[in-house]
């Protein structure tokens, strides 16, 4: 178990994954890496903005609950 958690094992696993990705998509001149970047960017930006949106929603709900005006 501890050999799977070592830094060397993780580095080799990541390198093996990157090599497989390169062989499957880059060397094959596939368009899929572009899709991976685009969709990954959308997911990342959504996750970054999610906390801010939740804060706004909680503020709006609090204002509606206690009768503050200015929100529709």
N, CA, C and O atoms as CSV, one atom per row, in Angstrom:
chain,resi,resn,atom,element,x,y,z
A,1,UNK,N,N,0.828,-1.197,0.000
A,1,UNK,CA,C,0.000,0.000,0.000
A,1,UNK,C,C,0.863,1.248,0.000
A,1,UNK,O,O,0.588,2.185,-0.750
A,2,UNK,N,N,1.895,1.282,0.818
A,2,UNK,CA,C,2.715,2.488,0.908
A,2,UNK,C,C,3.514,2.730,-0.365
A,2,UNK,O,O,3.860,3.872,-0.664
A,3,UNK,N,N,3.816,1.663,-1.128
A,3,UNK,CA,C,4.553,1.864,-2.371
A,3,UNK,C,C,3.703,2.591,-3.405
A,3,UNK,O,O,4.244,3.246,-4.296
A,4,UNK,N,N,2.380,2.487,-3.300
A,4,UNK,CA,C,1.501,3.192,-4.227
A,4,UNK,C,C,1.343,4.653,-3.856
A,4,UNK,O,O,0.891,5.449,-4.679
A,5,UNK,N,N,1.700,5.020,-2.653
A,5,UNK,CA,C,1.572,6.401,-2.201
A,5,UNK,C,C,2.891,7.153,-2.271
A,5,UNK,O,O,2.956,8.319,-1.881
A,6,UNK,N,N,3.925,6.517,-2.752
A,6,UNK,CA,C,5.220,7.183,-2.799
A,6,UNK,C,C,5.261,8.191,-3.942
A,6,UNK,O,O,4.516,8.077,-4.916
A,7,UNK,N,N,6.127,9.159,-3.808
A,7,UNK,CA,C,6.252,10.210,-4.817
A,7,UNK,C,C,6.717,9.626,-6.143
A,7,UNK,O,O,6.227,10.015,-7.204
A,8,UNK,N,N,7.647,8.708,-6.084
A,8,UNK,CA,C,8.163,8.094,-7.307
A,8,UNK,C,C,7.094,7.338,-8.074
A,8,UNK,O,O,7.024,7.418,-9.300
A,9,UNK,N,N,6.254,6.598,-7.341
A,9,UNK,CA,C,5.182,5.843,-7.983
A,9,UNK,C,C,4.189,6.785,-8.654
A,9,UNK,O,O,3.756,6.537,-9.779
A,10,UNK,N,N,3.831,7.856,-7.970
A,10,UNK,CA,C,2.881,8.818,-8.526
A,10,UNK,C,C,3.473,9.498,-9.762
A,10,UNK,O,O,2.775,9.678,-10.760
A,11,UNK,N,N,4.734,9.870,-9.704
A,11,UNK,CA,C,5.383,10.500,-10.868
A,11,UNK,C,C,5.382,9.570,-12.070
A,11,UNK,O,O,5.098,9.991,-13.191
A,12,UNK,N,N,5.704,8.291,-11.828
A,12,UNK,CA,C,5.716,7.322,-12.930
A,12,UNK,C,C,4.315,7.116,-13.491
A,12,UNK,O,O,4.147,6.997,-14.705
A,13,UNK,N,N,3.308,7.073,-12.622
A,13,UNK,CA,C,1.937,6.886,-13.088
A,13,UNK,C,C,1.465,8.075,-13.918
A,13,UNK,O,O,0.819,7.897,-14.950
A,14,UNK,N,N,1.783,9.277,-13.471
A,14,UNK,CA,C,1.408,10.474,-14.230
A,14,UNK,C,C,2.130,10.504,-15.567
A,14,UNK,O,O,1.525,10.816,-16.593
A,15,UNK,N,N,3.419,10.184,-15.567
A,15,UNK,CA,C,4.187,10.170,-16.812
A,15,UNK,C,C,3.637,9.129,-17.784
A,15,UNK,O,O,3.538,9.384,-18.984
A,16,UNK,N,N,3.285,7.968,-17.268
A,16,UNK,CA,C,2.711,6.916,-18.107
A,16,UNK,C,C,1.376,7.389,-18.698
A,16,UNK,O,O,1.098,7.142,-19.871
A,17,UNK,N,N,0.551,8.068,-17.888
A,17,UNK,CA,C,-0.715,8.593,-18.388
A,17,UNK,C,C,-0.524,9.649,-19.462
A,17,UNK,O,O,-1.236,9.663,-20.466
A,18,UNK,N,N,0.444,10.535,-19.243
A,18,UNK,CA,C,0.727,11.570,-20.253
A,18,UNK,C,C,1.263,10.956,-21.544
A,18,UNK,O,O,0.908,11.394,-22.638
A,19,UNK,N,N,2.112,9.948,-21.417
A,19,UNK,CA,C,2.632,9.266,-22.606
A,19,UNK,C,C,1.504,8.585,-23.378
A,19,UNK,O,O,1.469,8.644,-24.607
A,20,UNK,N,N,0.583,7.939,-22.663
A,20,UNK,CA,C,-0.559,7.291,-23.321
A,20,UNK,C,C,-1.454,8.321,-23.996
A,20,UNK,O,O,-1.930,8.097,-25.108
A,21,UNK,N,N,-1.685,9.449,-23.330
A,21,UNK,CA,C,-2.505,10.519,-23.907
A,21,UNK,C,C,-1.844,11.058,-25.176
A,21,UNK,O,O,-2.509,11.272,-26.190
A,22,UNK,N,N,-0.555,11.269,-25.109
A,22,UNK,CA,C,0.181,11.777,-26.273
A,22,UNK,C,C,0.083,10.807,-27.442
A,22,UNK,O,O,-0.162,11.215,-28.577
A,23,UNK,N,N,0.273,9.533,-27.162
A,23,UNK,CA,C,0.204,8.535,-28.227
A,23,UNK,C,C,-1.202,8.436,-28.810
A,23,UNK,O,O,-1.359,8.286,-30.021
A,24,UNK,N,N,-2.212,8.518,-27.971
A,24,UNK,CA,C,-3.588,8.327,-28.425
A,24,UNK,C,C,-4.134,9.534,-29.178
A,24,UNK,O,O,-4.842,9.369,-30.171
A,25,UNK,N,N,-3.818,10.740,-28.726
A,25,UNK,CA,C,-4.445,11.932,-29.298
A,25,UNK,C,C,-3.490,12.822,-30.090
A,25,UNK,O,O,-3.826,13.242,-31.198
A,26,UNK,N,N,-2.327,13.112,-29.558
A,26,UNK,CA,C,-1.425,14.070,-30.201
A,26,UNK,C,C,-0.799,13.483,-31.457
A,26,UNK,O,O,-0.817,14.106,-32.518
A,27,UNK,N,N,-0.250,12.290,-31.333
A,27,UNK,CA,C,0.386,11.670,-32.498
A,27,UNK,C,C,-0.623,11.296,-33.568
A,27,UNK,O,O,-0.264,11.172,-34.739
A,28,UNK,N,N,-1.871,11.115,-33.189
A,28,UNK,CA,C,-2.919,10.745,-34.145
A,28,UNK,C,C,-3.566,11.970,-34.785
A,28,UNK,O,O,-4.504,11.828,-35.569
A,29,UNK,N,N,-3.082,13.171,-34.464
A,29,UNK,CA,C,-3.643,14.422,-34.998
A,29,UNK,C,C,-5.148,14.525,-34.739
A,29,UNK,O,O,-5.919,14.886,-35.627
A,30,UNK,N,N,-5.545,14.206,-33.525
A,30,UNK,CA,C,-6.950,14.241,-33.150
A,30,UNK,C,C,-7.352,15.646,-32.708
A,30,UNK,O,O,-6.523,16.415,-32.221
A,31,UNK,N,N,-8.625,15.969,-32.882
A,31,UNK,CA,C,-9.169,17.248,-32.448
A,31,UNK,C,C,-9.582,17.188,-30.978
A,31,UNK,O,O,-9.841,18.228,-30.373
A,32,UNK,N,N,-9.646,15.998,-30.397
A,32,UNK,CA,C,-10.150,15.834,-29.037
A,32,UNK,C,C,-9.377,16.617,-27.974
A,32,UNK,O,O,-10.007,17.088,-27.027
A,33,UNK,N,N,-8.056,16.788,-28.067
A,33,UNK,CA,C,-7.392,17.607,-27.038
A,33,UNK,C,C,-7.943,19.034,-26.960
A,33,UNK,O,O,-7.982,19.620,-25.879
A,34,UNK,N,N,-8.361,19.587,-28.076
A,34,UNK,CA,C,-8.974,20.910,-28.074
A,34,UNK,C,C,-10.292,20.882,-27.297
A,34,UNK,O,O,-10.586,21.796,-26.527
A,35,UNK,N,N,-11.068,19.842,-27.502
A,35,UNK,CA,C,-12.305,19.683,-26.733
A,35,UNK,C,C,-12.003,19.534,-25.249
A,35,UNK,O,O,-12.702,20.103,-24.411
A,36,UNK,N,N,-10.968,18.775,-24.924
A,36,UNK,CA,C,-10.612,18.576,-23.519
A,36,UNK,C,C,-10.260,19.909,-22.860
A,36,UNK,O,O,-10.663,20.171,-21.726
A,37,UNK,N,N,-9.521,20.734,-23.559
A,37,UNK,CA,C,-9.133,22.042,-23.016
A,37,UNK,C,C,-10.366,22.938,-22.866
A,37,UNK,O,O,-10.536,23.589,-21.836
A,38,UNK,N,N,-11.217,22.974,-23.879
A,38,UNK,CA,C,-12.402,23.841,-23.830
A,38,UNK,C,C,-13.353,23.424,-22.716
A,38,UNK,O,O,-13.759,24.253,-21.902
A,39,UNK,N,N,-13.706,22.159,-22.678
A,39,UNK,CA,C,-14.648,21.698,-21.656
A,39,UNK,C,C,-14.021,21.745,-20.267
A,39,UNK,O,O,-14.701,22.059,-19.290
A,40,UNK,N,N,-12.746,21.439,-20.174
A,40,UNK,CA,C,-12.060,21.553,-18.889
A,40,UNK,C,C,-12.036,22.988,-18.396
A,40,UNK,O,O,-12.201,23.236,-17.201
A,41,UNK,N,N,-11.832,23.937,-19.303
A,41,UNK,CA,C,-11.859,25.354,-18.933
A,41,UNK,C,C,-13.230,25.794,-18.470
A,41,UNK,O,O,-13.350,26.582,-17.532
A,42,UNK,N,N,-14.268,25.291,-19.121
A,42,UNK,CA,C,-15.626,25.648,-18.703
A,42,UNK,C,C,-15.936,25.094,-17.316
A,42,UNK,O,O,-16.514,25.792,-16.483
A,43,UNK,N,N,-15.560,23.859,-17.070
A,43,UNK,CA,C,-15.804,23.248,-15.767
A,43,UNK,C,C,-15.016,23.988,-14.685
A,43,UNK,O,O,-15.541,24.264,-13.606
A,44,UNK,N,N,-13.765,24.305,-14.978
A,44,UNK,CA,C,-12.928,25.019,-14.010
A,44,UNK,C,C,-13.517,26.392,-13.692
A,44,UNK,O,O,-13.591,26.769,-12.522
A,45,UNK,N,N,-13.932,27.139,-14.700
A,45,UNK,CA,C,-14.479,28.473,-14.445
A,45,UNK,C,C,-15.796,28.390,-13.679
A,45,UNK,O,O,-16.078,29.246,-12.840
A,46,UNK,N,N,-16.600,27.370,-13.958
A,46,UNK,CA,C,-17.840,27.179,-13.210
A,46,UNK,C,C,-17.530,26.915,-11.740
A,46,UNK,O,O,-18.164,27.499,-10.861
A,47,UNK,N,N,-16.570,26.047,-11.467
A,47,UNK,CA,C,-16.228,25.726,-10.084
A,47,UNK,C,C,-15.648,26.926,-9.346
A,47,UNK,O,O,-15.894,27.098,-8.153
A,48,UNK,N,N,-14.885,27.752,-10.042
A,48,UNK,CA,C,-14.318,28.943,-9.418
A,48,UNK,C,C,-15.424,29.942,-9.082
A,48,UNK,O,O,-15.395,30.557,-8.016
A,49,UNK,N,N,-16.390,30.108,-9.970
A,49,UNK,CA,C,-17.459,31.083,-9.765
A,49,UNK,C,C,-18.554,30.570,-8.835
A,49,UNK,O,O,-19.367,31.358,-8.350
A,50,UNK,N,N,-18.588,29.276,-8.580
A,50,UNK,CA,C,-19.670,28.692,-7.798
A,50,UNK,C,C,-19.753,29.269,-6.386
A,50,UNK,O,O,-20.851,29.558,-5.908
A,51,UNK,N,N,-18.636,29.438,-5.720
A,51,UNK,CA,C,-18.673,29.961,-4.348
A,51,UNK,C,C,-19.217,31.393,-4.317
A,51,UNK,O,O,-19.977,31.752,-3.418
A,52,UNK,N,N,-18.834,32.186,-5.278
A,52,UNK,CA,C,-19.332,33.558,-5.351
A,52,UNK,C,C,-20.833,33.583,-5.610
A,52,UNK,O,O,-21.552,34.377,-5.004
A,53,UNK,N,N,-21.304,32.733,-6.492
A,53,UNK,CA,C,-22.735,32.676,-6.790
A,53,UNK,C,C,-23.529,32.205,-5.576
A,53,UNK,O,O,-24.616,32.716,-5.307
A,54,UNK,N,N,-22.998,31.246,-4.853
A,54,UNK,CA,C,-23.682,30.769,-3.647
A,54,UNK,C,C,-23.763,31.874,-2.602
A,54,UNK,O,O,-24.777,32.011,-1.917
A,55,UNK,N,N,-22.707,32.657,-2.477
A,55,UNK,CA,C,-22.699,33.765,-1.527
A,55,UNK,C,C,-23.772,34.787,-1.897
A,55,UNK,O,O,-24.476,35.287,-1.019
A,56,UNK,N,N,-23.904,35.099,-3.182
A,56,UNK,CA,C,-24.932,36.035,-3.637
A,56,UNK,C,C,-26.323,35.488,-3.355
A,56,UNK,O,O,-27.203,36.230,-2.917
A,57,UNK,N,N,-26.532,34.196,-3.602
A,57,UNK,CA,C,-27.831,33.592,-3.362
A,57,UNK,C,C,-28.188,33.622,-1.878
A,57,UNK,O,O,-29.324,33.939,-1.526
A,58,UNK,N,N,-27.239,33.301,-1.007
A,58,UNK,CA,C,-27.493,33.346,0.432
A,58,UNK,C,C,-27.820,34.769,0.888
A,58,UNK,O,O,-28.695,34.968,1.730
A,59,UNK,N,N,-27.122,35.746,0.336
A,59,UNK,CA,C,-27.389,37.135,0.682
A,59,UNK,C,C,-28.800,37.533,0.237
A,59,UNK,O,O,-29.526,38.203,0.972
A,60,UNK,N,N,-29.172,37.118,-0.958
A,60,UNK,CA,C,-30.500,37.432,-1.474
A,60,UNK,C,C,-31.576,36.780,-0.615
A,60,UNK,O,O,-32.576,37.420,-0.289
A,61,UNK,N,N,-31.387,35.526,-0.246
A,61,UNK,CA,C,-32.364,34.829,0.589
A,61,UNK,C,C,-32.468,35.475,1.967
A,61,UNK,O,O,-33.563,35.602,2.514
A,62,UNK,N,N,-31.352,35.876,2.519
A,62,UNK,CA,C,-31.354,36.540,3.819
A,62,UNK,C,C,-32.115,37.865,3.737
A,62,UNK,O,O,-32.899,38.193,4.627
A,63,UNK,N,N,-31.878,38.621,2.665
A,63,UNK,CA,C,-32.560,39.910,2.491
A,63,UNK,C,C,-34.057,39.709,2.320
A,63,UNK,O,O,-34.846,40.486,2.857
A,64,UNK,N,N,-34.463,38.682,1.583
A,64,UNK,CA,C,-35.884,38.421,1.397
A,64,UNK,C,C,-36.531,37.963,2.698
A,64,UNK,O,O,-37.675,38.319,2.981
A,65,UNK,N,N,-35.818,37.187,3.481
A,65,UNK,CA,C,-36.344,36.667,4.737
A,65,UNK,C,C,-36.588,37.779,5.752
A,65,UNK,O,O,-37.574,37.745,6.488
A,66,UNK,N,N,-35.705,38.750,5.791
A,66,UNK,CA,C,-35.800,39.807,6.784
A,66,UNK,C,C,-36.371,41.107,6.225
A,66,UNK,O,O,-36.289,42.152,6.870
A,67,UNK,N,N,-36.943,41.042,5.039
A,67,UNK,CA,C,-37.687,42.165,4.495
A,67,UNK,C,C,-36.848,43.282,3.921
A,67,UNK,O,O,-37.359,44.392,3.770
A,68,UNK,N,N,-35.611,43.059,3.599
A,68,UNK,CA,C,-34.808,44.095,2.954
A,68,UNK,C,C,-35.235,44.192,1.501
A,68,UNK,O,O,-35.549,43.188,0.861
A,69,UNK,N,N,-35.243,45.388,1.001
A,69,UNK,CA,C,-35.692,45.598,-0.366
A,69,UNK,C,C,-34.484,45.808,-1.264
A,69,UNK,O,O,-33.357,45.967,-0.795
A,70,UNK,N,N,-34.740,45.805,-2.541
A,70,UNK,CA,C,-33.673,46.016,-3.504
A,70,UNK,C,C,-33.379,44.768,-4.309
A,70,UNK,O,O,-32.618,44.824,-5.275
A,71,UNK,N,N,-33.967,43.643,-3.933
A,71,UNK,CA,C,-33.793,42.405,-4.687
A,71,UNK,C,C,-35.126,42.041,-5.317
A,71,UNK,O,O,-36.183,42.236,-4.718
A,72,UNK,N,N,-35.067,41.527,-6.492
A,72,UNK,CA,C,-36.285,41.096,-7.188
A,72,UNK,C,C,-36.204,39.632,-7.450
A,72,UNK,O,O,-37.126,39.057,-8.028
